[in-house]
Amino acid sequence: MKSGRGGFRVALVGASTLLGKELLAVLGERQFPFLQLLKIEVEVADESEPETPILDLSEPLYEAPGGGVAADTDLDFVFLATRPQPWPSSLDRIAKNGEARTAVIDLTGTGHQELPAREWLLSVPSLPGDRLVDWTRGEPPFFASAHPAVIVISSLLLRLAAHFPIKMAVVQVLSPASEIGPRGIEELQKQTVNLLSFHKIPTATFGAQLAFNLLPRLSRARRGGTPSRDALTDVEARIRAELSSYLGERIPLPAVRLIQTPVFFSLGFSLYVETAAPAAPDAVRQSLEGDRVHVRRFTEPPPSPVEVTETGDILVDAVLAESANPSGLWIWAAADNMRLAAVNAVEIAENLGGRIRS
């Protein structure tokens, strides 16, 4: 892996996806130092499944300076904002590009679920104790950017546990339509418009009415899947697996449940936490407050998914004590799922980039 003069050579797979567009915005805002940025679009084979790309990485894909294509161009970073095909053989070709070892940063969650865990490093660089600090050149160059829900839950629980040992935690994640992909946003929009105009609503994605409603699961299983598995349970499974991998034995693993909500972007979190000893809500607020985490007071309006859109902050409402349990606490939080995912992925590259140049 080597940086070009004046910057890095970067490729973004799935530049036209929701995550891809957010990544491009964050790369620009943070002025990421790239010499070359190759945006790799995806083609859609089936309009009913727009989230499934066809990207043949067996063919040369790197643009040569001045035009044309060069298969031996050394890339420093490849961001996966969608799942490339064929999979997983395409990853080997990317990572072993030329004599360099390209760092592959996966935002999709599919890489570290389907390839051996030892090959992937799950990372949230902004959190203390992140394993990216110990990575050295020569180790497998595959990096998994944690799901935004994992970033929020880990951020809050690790900060709280540093001051108040945790006995148990339960979190309900209110998931937006954008977690399903463009088809989720499109169907929610059509459902909302059609309901207000008294027309029949489409249900191909959610299997039921989501507009002005909540769903504990989708009524339509993923194509070729089992009745108990759908796009929502896939996200839930990813969050649970990543929490287990990332938190390990540092704190008790929280129980997690996803609820599909009729919002387009941003996650909501309702956490119930029991500490080993009673903790005053004001002391809890002080333990949570800090870089990127902002805790409201009761004199301020509560945070909402709408408010956090297009920000990388985690907004937390005033902490409530559970009246039936002196050691119980209720915490409400909100964060932009797309922005948090993109910022975390870029921070992984920034962390590695600084090491490359040292």
KEBA-594515 format. One record per residue (C-alpha): residue in one letter; residue number from 0; x, y, z. Coordinates in steps of 0.02 Angstrom, whole numbers. Example, Ala and Ser with C-alpha at 12.3 -4.5 7.8 and 13.67 -1.06 7.14 Angstrom:
<recs>
<sefi a; gupa 0; px 615; py -225; pz 390>;
<sefi s; gupa 1; px 684; py -53; pz 357>;
</recs>
This chain:
<recs>
<sefi m; gupa 0; px 0; py 0; pz 0>;
<sefi k; gupa 1; px 73; py 167; pz -47>;
<sefi s; gupa 2; px 10; py 343; pz -61>;
<sefi g; gupa 3; px 26; py 440; pz -219>;
<sefi r; gupa 4; px 113; py 607; pz -221>;
<sefi g; gupa 5; px -6; py 731; pz -141>;
<sefi g; gupa 6; px -136; py 604; pz -88>;
<sefi f; gupa 7; px -207; py 429; pz -95>;
<sefi r; gupa 8; px -287; py 330; pz -236>;
<sefi v; gupa 9; px -464; py 288; pz -183>;
<sefi a; gupa 10; px -604; py 186; pz -262>;
<sefi l; gupa 11; px -785; py 189; pz -204>;
<sefi v; gupa 12; px -890; py 37; pz -252>;
<sefi g; gupa 13; px -1073; py 85; pz -257>;
<sefi a; gupa 14; px -1051; py 272; pz -275>;
<sefi s; gupa 15; px -1233; py 295; pz -326>;
<sefi t; gupa 16; px -1305; py 205; pz -174>;
<sefi l; gupa 17; px -1367; py 296; pz -19>;
<sefi l; gupa 18; px -1207; py 253; pz 76>;
<sefi g; gupa 19; px -1100; py 294; pz -75>;
<sefi k; gupa 20; px -1173; py 468; pz -93>;
<sefi e; gupa 21; px -1149; py 501; pz 93>;
<sefi l; gupa 22; px -970; py 440; pz 83>;
<sefi l; gupa 23; px -933; py 560; pz -58>;
<sefi a; gupa 24; px -1005; py 703; pz 43>;
<sefi v; gupa 25; px -903; py 659; pz 198>;
<sefi l; gupa 26; px -742; py 636; pz 97>;
<sefi g; gupa 27; px -767; py 810; pz 28>;
<sefi e; gupa 28; px -813; py 892; pz 193>;
<sefi r; gupa 29; px -663; py 816; pz 282>;
<sefi q; gupa 30; px -550; py 858; pz 135>;
<sefi f; gupa 31; px -485; py 681; pz 126>;
<sefi p; gupa 32; px -316; py 688; pz 37>;
<sefi f; gupa 33; px -342; py 587; pz -122>;
<sefi l; gupa 34; px -242; py 597; pz -280>;
<sefi q; gupa 35; px -371; py 497; pz -377>;
<sefi l; gupa 36; px -551; py 455; pz -334>;
<sefi l; gupa 37; px -630; py 320; pz -441>;
<sefi k; gupa 38; px -819; py 311; pz -423>;
<sefi i; gupa 39; px -879; py 137; pz -473>;
<sefi e; gupa 40; px -1063; py 138; pz -513>;
<sefi v; gupa 41; px -1174; py -17; pz -508>;
<sefi e; gupa 42; px -1293; py -86; pz -635>;
<sefi v; gupa 43; px -1462; py -154; pz -584>;
<sefi a; gupa 44; px -1519; py -318; pz -660>;
<sefi d; gupa 45; px -1692; py -323; pz -583>;
<sefi e; gupa 46; px -1794; py -168; pz -547>;
<sefi s; gupa 47; px -1885; py -259; pz -408>;
<sefi e; gupa 48; px -1720; py -281; pz -316>;
<sefi p; gupa 49; px -1628; py -115; pz -342>;
<sefi e; gupa 50; px -1511; py -146; pz -197>;
<sefi t; gupa 51; px -1429; py -295; pz -285>;
<sefi p; gupa 52; px -1284; py -235; pz -393>;
<sefi i; gupa 53; px -1195; py -325; pz -533>;
<sefi l; gupa 54; px -1012; py -276; pz -534>;
<sefi d; gupa 55; px -893; py -391; pz -622>;
<sefi l; gupa 56; px -723; py -363; pz -544>;
<sefi s; gupa 57; px -645; py -498; pz -651>;
<sefi e; gupa 58; px -627; py -363; pz -783>;
<sefi p; gupa 59; px -505; py -217; pz -769>;
<sefi l; gupa 60; px -590; py -75; pz -678>;
<sefi y; gupa 61; px -457; py 55; pz -639>;
<sefi e; gupa 62; px -448; py 213; pz -742>;
<sefi a; gupa 63; px -275; py 257; pz -803>;
<sefi p; gupa 64; px -214; py 439; pz -796>;
<sefi g; gupa 65; px -270; py 528; pz -953>;
<sefi g; gupa 66; px -409; py 404; pz -989>;
<sefi g; gupa 67; px -420; py 220; pz -1028>;
<sefi v; gupa 68; px -410; py 76; pz -905>;
<sefi a; gupa 69; px -261; py 6; pz -812>;
<sefi a; gupa 70; px -274; py -156; pz -714>;
<sefi d; gupa 71; px -112; py -127; pz -620>;
<sefi t; gupa 72; px -152; py 41; pz -542>;
<sefi d; gupa 73; px -107; py 40; pz -357>;
<sefi l; gupa 74; px -257; py 84; pz -251>;
<sefi d; gupa 75; px -234; py 133; pz -70>;
<sefi f; gupa 76; px -415; py 119; pz -14>;
<sefi v; gupa 77; px -573; py 37; pz -80>;
<sefi f; gupa 78; px -736; py 82; pz 7>;
<sefi l; gupa 79; px -876; py -45; pz -14>;
<sefi a; gupa 80; px -1042; py 48; pz -4>;
<sefi t; gupa 81; px -1127; py -100; pz -86>;
<sefi r; gupa 82; px -1088; py -283; pz -108>;
<sefi p; gupa 83; px -982; py -315; pz -265>;
<sefi q; gupa 84; px -1008; py -467; pz -376>;
<sefi p; gupa 85; px -940; py -597; pz -390>;
<sefi w; gupa 86; px -925; py -614; pz -201>;
<sefi p; gupa 87; px -811; py -649; pz -110>;
<sefi s; gupa 88; px -682; py -684; pz -247>;
<sefi s; gupa 89; px -688; py -501; pz -301>;
<sefi l; gupa 90; px -619; py -449; pz -131>;
<sefi d; gupa 91; px -460; py -548; pz -158>;
<sefi r; gupa 92; px -431; py -464; pz -324>;
<sefi i; gupa 93; px -456; py -292; pz -248>;
<sefi a; gupa 94; px -346; py -320; pz -96>;
<sefi k; gupa 95; px -203; py -398; pz -195>;
<sefi n; gupa 96; px -202; py -262; pz -326>;
<sefi g; gupa 97; px -27; py -252; pz -401>;
<sefi e; gupa 98; px 113; py -264; pz -274>;
<sefi a; gupa 99; px 18; py -154; pz -154>;
<sefi r; gupa 100; px -105; py -219; pz -26>;
<sefi t; gupa 101; px -258; py -112; pz -41>;
<sefi a; gupa 102; px -357; py -77; pz 117>;
<sefi v; gupa 103; px -538; py -131; pz 92>;
<sefi i; gupa 104; px -662; py -40; pz 205>;
<sefi d; gupa 105; px -832; py -126; pz 204>;
<sefi l; gupa 106; px -987; py -28; pz 257>;
<sefi t; gupa 107; px -1112; py -162; pz 205>;
<sefi g; gupa 108; px -1085; py -289; pz 344>;
<sefi t; gupa 109; px -1080; py -432; pz 219>;
<sefi g; gupa 110; px -892; py -454; pz 211>;
<sefi h; gupa 111; px -854; py -502; pz 390>;
<sefi q; gupa 112; px -1012; py -607; pz 401>;
<sefi e; gupa 113; px -965; py -718; pz 253>;
<sefi l; gupa 114; px -775; py -725; pz 262>;
<sefi p; gupa 115; px -670; py -791; pz 407>;
<sefi a; gupa 116; px -680; py -672; pz 555>;
<sefi r; gupa 117; px -491; py -672; pz 576>;
<sefi e; gupa 118; px -474; py -582; pz 410>;
<sefi w; gupa 119; px -579; py -433; pz 463>;
<sefi l; gupa 120; px -549; py -298; pz 591>;
<sefi l; gupa 121; px -712; py -220; pz 654>;
<sefi s; gupa 122; px -675; py -40; pz 697>;
<sefi v; gupa 123; px -745; py 118; pz 776>;
<sefi p; gupa 124; px -590; py 229; pz 782>;
<sefi s; gupa 125; px -673; py 363; pz 889>;
<sefi l; gupa 126; px -696; py 243; pz 1036>;
<sefi p; gupa 127; px -562; py 200; pz 1164>;
<sefi g; gupa 128; px -488; py 26; pz 1153>;
<sefi d; gupa 129; px -524; py 8; pz 967>;
<sefi r; gupa 130; px -419; py -131; pz 891>;
<sefi l; gupa 131; px -370; py -26; pz 741>;
<sefi v; gupa 132; px -234; py 50; pz 851>;
<sefi d; gupa 133; px -142; py -116; pz 853>;
<sefi w; gupa 134; px -154; py -151; pz 666>;
<sefi t; gupa 135; px 12; py -157; pz 575>;
<sefi r; gupa 136; px 57; py -171; pz 392>;
<sefi g; gupa 137; px 66; py -350; pz 333>;
<sefi e; gupa 138; px -91; py -402; pz 424>;
<sefi p; gupa 139; px -252; py -438; pz 325>;
<sefi p; gupa 140; px -307; py -273; pz 247>;
<sefi f; gupa 141; px -494; py -298; pz 271>;
<sefi f; gupa 142; px -583; py -174; pz 385>;
<sefi a; gupa 143; px -766; py -182; pz 435>;
<sefi s; gupa 144; px -845; py -15; pz 475>;
<sefi a; gupa 145; px -968; py -47; pz 616>;
<sefi h; gupa 146; px -1154; py -24; pz 589>;
<sefi p; gupa 147; px -1210; py 148; pz 651>;
<sefi a; gupa 148; px -1321; py 67; pz 783>;
<sefi v; gupa 149; px -1168; py -25; pz 850>;
<sefi i; gupa 150; px -1073; py 141; pz 855>;
<sefi v; gupa 151; px -1211; py 226; pz 956>;
<sefi i; gupa 152; px -1244; py 82; pz 1076>;
<sefi s; gupa 153; px -1058; py 51; pz 1106>;
<sefi s; gupa 154; px -1023; py 236; pz 1131>;
<sefi l; gupa 155; px -1157; py 257; pz 1263>;
<sefi l; gupa 156; px -1131; py 94; pz 1357>;
<sefi l; gupa 157; px -941; py 104; pz 1362>;
<sefi r; gupa 158; px -947; py 282; pz 1428>;
<sefi l; gupa 159; px -1076; py 234; pz 1559>;
<sefi a; gupa 160; px -982; py 76; pz 1611>;
<sefi a; gupa 161; px -823; py 176; pz 1640>;
<sefi h; gupa 162; px -908; py 258; pz 1788>;
<sefi f; gupa 163; px -1050; py 140; pz 1836>;
<sefi p; gupa 164; px -1030; py -49; pz 1811>;
<sefi i; gupa 165; px -1174; py -116; pz 1707>;
<sefi k; gupa 166; px -1276; py -269; pz 1758>;
<sefi m; gupa 167; px -1385; py -279; pz 1604>;
<sefi a; gupa 168; px -1451; py -176; pz 1459>;
<sefi v; gupa 169; px -1594; py -188; pz 1336>;
<sefi v; gupa 170; px -1606; py -79; pz 1181>;
<sefi q; gupa 171; px -1744; py -54; pz 1055>;
<sefi v; gupa 172; px -1681; py 20; pz 893>;
<sefi l; gupa 173; px -1807; py 117; pz 790>;
<sefi s; gupa 174; px -1750; py 83; pz 613>;
<sefi p; gupa 175; px -1783; py 201; pz 465>;
<sefi a; gupa 176; px -1833; py 150; pz 290>;
<sefi s; gupa 177; px -1658; py 193; pz 225>;
<sefi e; gupa 178; px -1589; py 41; pz 315>;
<sefi i; gupa 179; px -1684; py -65; pz 188>;
<sefi g; gupa 180; px -1612; py 36; pz 45>;
<sefi p; gupa 181; px -1685; py 145; pz -94>;
<sefi r; gupa 182; px -1832; py 28; pz -118>;
<sefi g; gupa 183; px -1882; py 56; pz 64>;
<sefi i; gupa 184; px -1880; py 244; pz 46>;
<sefi e; gupa 185; px -1976; py 236; pz -118>;
<sefi e; gupa 186; px -2111; py 122; pz -48>;
<sefi l; gupa 187; px -2134; py 225; pz 111>;
<sefi q; gupa 188; px -2152; py 382; pz 6>;
<sefi k; gupa 189; px -2281; py 301; pz -108>;
<sefi q; gupa 190; px -2376; py 228; pz 39>;
<sefi t; gupa 191; px -2388; py 399; pz 122>;
<sefi v; gupa 192; px -2447; py 487; pz -36>;
<sefi n; gupa 193; px -2571; py 349; pz -81>;
<sefi l; gupa 194; px -2647; py 342; pz 92>;
<sefi l; gupa 195; px -2677; py 528; pz 94>;
<sefi s; gupa 196; px -2758; py 517; pz -77>;
<sefi f; gupa 197; px -2860; py 361; pz -32>;
<sefi h; gupa 198; px -2772; py 250; pz -160>;
<sefi k; gupa 199; px -2708; py 72; pz -141>;
<sefi i; gupa 200; px -2537; py 65; pz -60>;
<sefi p; gupa 201; px -2389; py -38; pz -122>;
<sefi t; gupa 202; px -2322; py -170; pz -1>;
<sefi a; gupa 203; px -2190; py -262; pz -102>;
<sefi t; gupa 204; px -2048; py -212; pz 15>;
<sefi f; gupa 205; px -2125; py -203; pz 189>;
<sefi g; gupa 206; px -2267; py -326; pz 161>;
<sefi a; gupa 207; px -2388; py -214; pz 253>;
<sefi q; gupa 208; px -2431; py -32; pz 285>;
<sefi l; gupa 209; px -2282; py 58; pz 362>;
<sefi a; gupa 210; px -2339; py 238; pz 334>;
<sefi f; gupa 211; px -2414; py 306; pz 496>;
<sefi n; gupa 212; px -2377; py 137; pz 573>;
<sefi l; gupa 213; px -2244; py 29; pz 660>;
<sefi l; gupa 214; px -2189; py -147; pz 615>;
<sefi p; gupa 215; px -2098; py -270; pz 730>;
<sefi r; gupa 216; px -2052; py -372; pz 576>;
<sefi l; gupa 217; px -2083; py -366; pz 390>;
<sefi s; gupa 218; px -2224; py -469; pz 320>;
<sefi r; gupa 219; px -2125; py -518; pz 166>;
<sefi a; gupa 220; px -1974; py -631; pz 179>;
<sefi r; gupa 221; px -1822; py -595; pz 73>;
<sefi r; gupa 222; px -1826; py -680; pz -96>;
<sefi g; gupa 223; px -1761; py -858; pz -79>;
<sefi g; gupa 224; px -1757; py -844; pz 111>;
<sefi t; gupa 225; px -1854; py -919; pz 255>;
<sefi p; gupa 226; px -2016; py -850; pz 329>;
<sefi s; gupa 227; px -1925; py -794; pz 487>;
<sefi r; gupa 228; px -1792; py -695; pz 392>;
<sefi d; gupa 229; px -1816; py -530; pz 303>;
<sefi a; gupa 230; px -1720; py -369; pz 271>;
<sefi l; gupa 231; px -1758; py -304; pz 447>;
<sefi t; gupa 232; px -1701; py -463; pz 536>;
<sefi d; gupa 233; px -1543; py -461; pz 430>;
<sefi v; gupa 234; px -1499; py -289; pz 498>;
<sefi e; gupa 235; px -1543; py -346; pz 674>;
<sefi a; gupa 236; px -1430; py -500; pz 657>;
<sefi r; gupa 237; px -1287; py -392; pz 595>;
<sefi i; gupa 238; px -1303; py -273; pz 744>;
<sefi r; gupa 239; px -1304; py -417; pz 869>;
<sefi a; gupa 240; px -1154; py -501; pz 789>;
<sefi e; gupa 241; px -1053; py -340; pz 782>;
<sefi l; gupa 242; px -1095; py -294; pz 962>;
<sefi s; gupa 243; px -1036; py -466; pz 1017>;
<sefi s; gupa 244; px -875; py -449; pz 918>;
<sefi y; gupa 245; px -839; py -269; pz 965>;
<sefi l; gupa 246; px -887; py -263; pz 1148>;
<sefi g; gupa 247; px -827; py -439; pz 1187>;
<sefi e; gupa 248; px -819; py -460; pz 1375>;
<sefi r; gupa 249; px -792; py -276; pz 1415>;
<sefi i; gupa 250; px -974; py -255; pz 1466>;
<sefi p; gupa 251; px -1127; py -368; pz 1471>;
<sefi l; gupa 252; px -1198; py -382; pz 1295>;
<sefi p; gupa 253; px -1362; py -289; pz 1276>;
<sefi a; gupa 254; px -1519; py -373; pz 1214>;
<sefi v; gupa 255; px -1569; py -293; pz 1048>;
<sefi r; gupa 256; px -1733; py -278; pz 954>;
<sefi l; gupa 257; px -1766; py -179; pz 794>;
<sefi i; gupa 258; px -1931; py -94; pz 757>;
<sefi q; gupa 259; px -1969; py -32; pz 581>;
<sefi t; gupa 260; px -2028; py 149; pz 589>;
<sefi p; gupa 261; px -2109; py 262; pz 457>;
<sefi v; gupa 262; px -1962; py 382; pz 444>;
<sefi f; gupa 263; px -1840; py 398; pz 300>;
<sefi f; gupa 264; px -1674; py 427; pz 389>;
<sefi s; gupa 265; px -1595; py 421; pz 563>;
<sefi l; gupa 266; px -1602; py 295; pz 703>;
<sefi g; gupa 267; px -1691; py 311; pz 869>;
<sefi f; gupa 268; px -1636; py 216; pz 1025>;
<sefi s; gupa 269; px -1729; py 173; pz 1184>;
<sefi l; gupa 270; px -1606; py 98; pz 1309>;
<sefi y; gupa 271; px -1646; py 25; pz 1478>;
<sefi v; gupa 272; px -1491; py -2; pz 1584>;
<sefi e; gupa 273; px -1470; py -75; pz 1757>;
<sefi t; gupa 274; px -1311; py -28; pz 1849>;
<sefi a; gupa 275; px -1229; py -124; pz 1991>;
<sefi a; gupa 276; px -1274; py 16; pz 2111>;
<sefi p; gupa 277; px -1397; py 161; pz 2098>;
<sefi a; gupa 278; px -1332; py 303; pz 1991>;
<sefi a; gupa 279; px -1399; py 480; pz 1996>;
<sefi p; gupa 280; px -1466; py 536; pz 1825>;
<sefi d; gupa 281; px -1362; py 695; pz 1833>;
<sefi a; gupa 282; px -1203; py 594; pz 1863>;
<sefi v; gupa 283; px -1251; py 481; pz 1717>;
<sefi r; gupa 284; px -1275; py 634; pz 1607>;
<sefi q; gupa 285; px -1100; py 693; pz 1648>;
<sefi s; gupa 286; px -1026; py 522; pz 1610>;
<sefi l; gupa 287; px -1109; py 518; pz 1438>;
<sefi e; gupa 288; px -1075; py 698; pz 1387>;
<sefi g; gupa 289; px -921; py 724; pz 1280>;
<sefi d; gupa 290; px -852; py 721; pz 1105>;
<sefi r; gupa 291; px -994; py 689; pz 980>;
<sefi v; gupa 292; px -1117; py 644; pz 1118>;
<sefi h; gupa 293; px -1229; py 786; pz 1177>;
<sefi v; gupa 294; px -1351; py 760; pz 1320>;
<sefi r; gupa 295; px -1505; py 871; pz 1338>;
<sefi r; gupa 296; px -1580; py 939; pz 1498>;
<sefi f; gupa 297; px -1765; py 936; pz 1540>;
<sefi t; gupa 298; px -1773; py 1122; pz 1501>;
<sefi e; gupa 299; px -1724; py 1085; pz 1321>;
<sefi p; gupa 300; px -1828; py 1001; pz 1185>;
<sefi p; gupa 301; px -1800; py 813; pz 1164>;
<sefi p; gupa 302; px -1691; py 756; pz 1018>;
<sefi s; gupa 303; px -1774; py 670; pz 871>;
<sefi p; gupa 304; px -1721; py 576; pz 713>;
<sefi v; gupa 305; px -1768; py 729; pz 610>;
<sefi e; gupa 306; px -1652; py 842; pz 709>;
<sefi v; gupa 307; px -1496; py 735; pz 688>;
<sefi t; gupa 308; px -1511; py 715; pz 499>;
<sefi e; gupa 309; px -1349; py 762; pz 410>;
<sefi t; gupa 310; px -1249; py 774; pz 572>;
<sefi g; gupa 311; px -1121; py 655; pz 646>;
<sefi d; gupa 312; px -1178; py 688; pz 824>;
<sefi i; gupa 313; px -1267; py 572; pz 945>;
<sefi l; gupa 314; px -1404; py 669; pz 1034>;
<sefi v; gupa 315; px -1463; py 602; pz 1202>;
<sefi d; gupa 316; px -1616; py 658; pz 1299>;
<sefi a; gupa 317; px -1617; py 694; pz 1485>;
<sefi v; gupa 318; px -1585; py 531; pz 1578>;
<sefi l; gupa 319; px -1733; py 459; pz 1674>;
<sefi a; gupa 320; px -1726; py 349; pz 1829>;
<sefi e; gupa 321; px -1839; py 195; pz 1832>;
<sefi s; gupa 322; px -1963; py 224; pz 1974>;
<sefi a; gupa 323; px -1983; py 37; pz 2007>;
<sefi n; gupa 324; px -1795; py 2; pz 2016>;
<sefi p; gupa 325; px -1668; py 120; pz 2097>;
<sefi s; gupa 326; px -1530; py 48; pz 1986>;
<sefi g; gupa 327; px -1630; py 66; pz 1825>;
<sefi l; gupa 328; px -1603; py 203; pz 1696>;
<sefi w; gupa 329; px -1693; py 252; pz 1536>;
<sefi i; gupa 330; px -1592; py 332; pz 1396>;
<sefi w; gupa 331; px -1661; py 399; pz 1233>;
<sefi a; gupa 332; px -1543; py 440; pz 1089>;
<sefi a; gupa 333; px -1548; py 482; pz 904>;
<sefi a; gupa 334; px -1417; py 480; pz 765>;
<sefi d; gupa 335; px -1409; py 493; pz 575>;
<sefi n; gupa 336; px -1377; py 315; pz 513>;
<sefi m; gupa 337; px -1303; py 364; pz 345>;
<sefi r; gupa 338; px -1191; py 504; pz 408>;
<sefi l; gupa 339; px -1126; py 402; pz 556>;
<sefi a; gupa 340; px -1083; py 254; pz 444>;
<sefi a; gupa 341; px -992; py 364; pz 318>;
<sefi v; gupa 342; px -895; py 462; pz 450>;
<sefi n; gupa 343; px -838; py 302; pz 535>;
<sefi a; gupa 344; px -776; py 226; pz 371>;
<sefi v; gupa 345; px -680; py 384; pz 324>;
<sefi e; gupa 346; px -603; py 391; pz 497>;
<sefi i; gupa 347; px -539; py 214; pz 474>;
<sefi a; gupa 348; px -453; py 270; pz 314>;
<sefi e; gupa 349; px -386; py 428; pz 397>;
<sefi n; gupa 350; px -313; py 324; pz 538>;
<sefi l; gupa 351; px -230; py 203; pz 418>;
<sefi g; gupa 352; px -174; py 343; pz 303>;
<sefi g; gupa 353; px -77; py 427; pz 440>;
<sefi r; gupa 354; px 12; py 264; pz 477>;
<sefi i; gupa 355; px 54; py 238; pz 294>;
<sefi r; gupa 356; px 143; py 404; pz 284>;
<sefi s; gupa 357; px 236; py 388; pz 450>;
</recs>
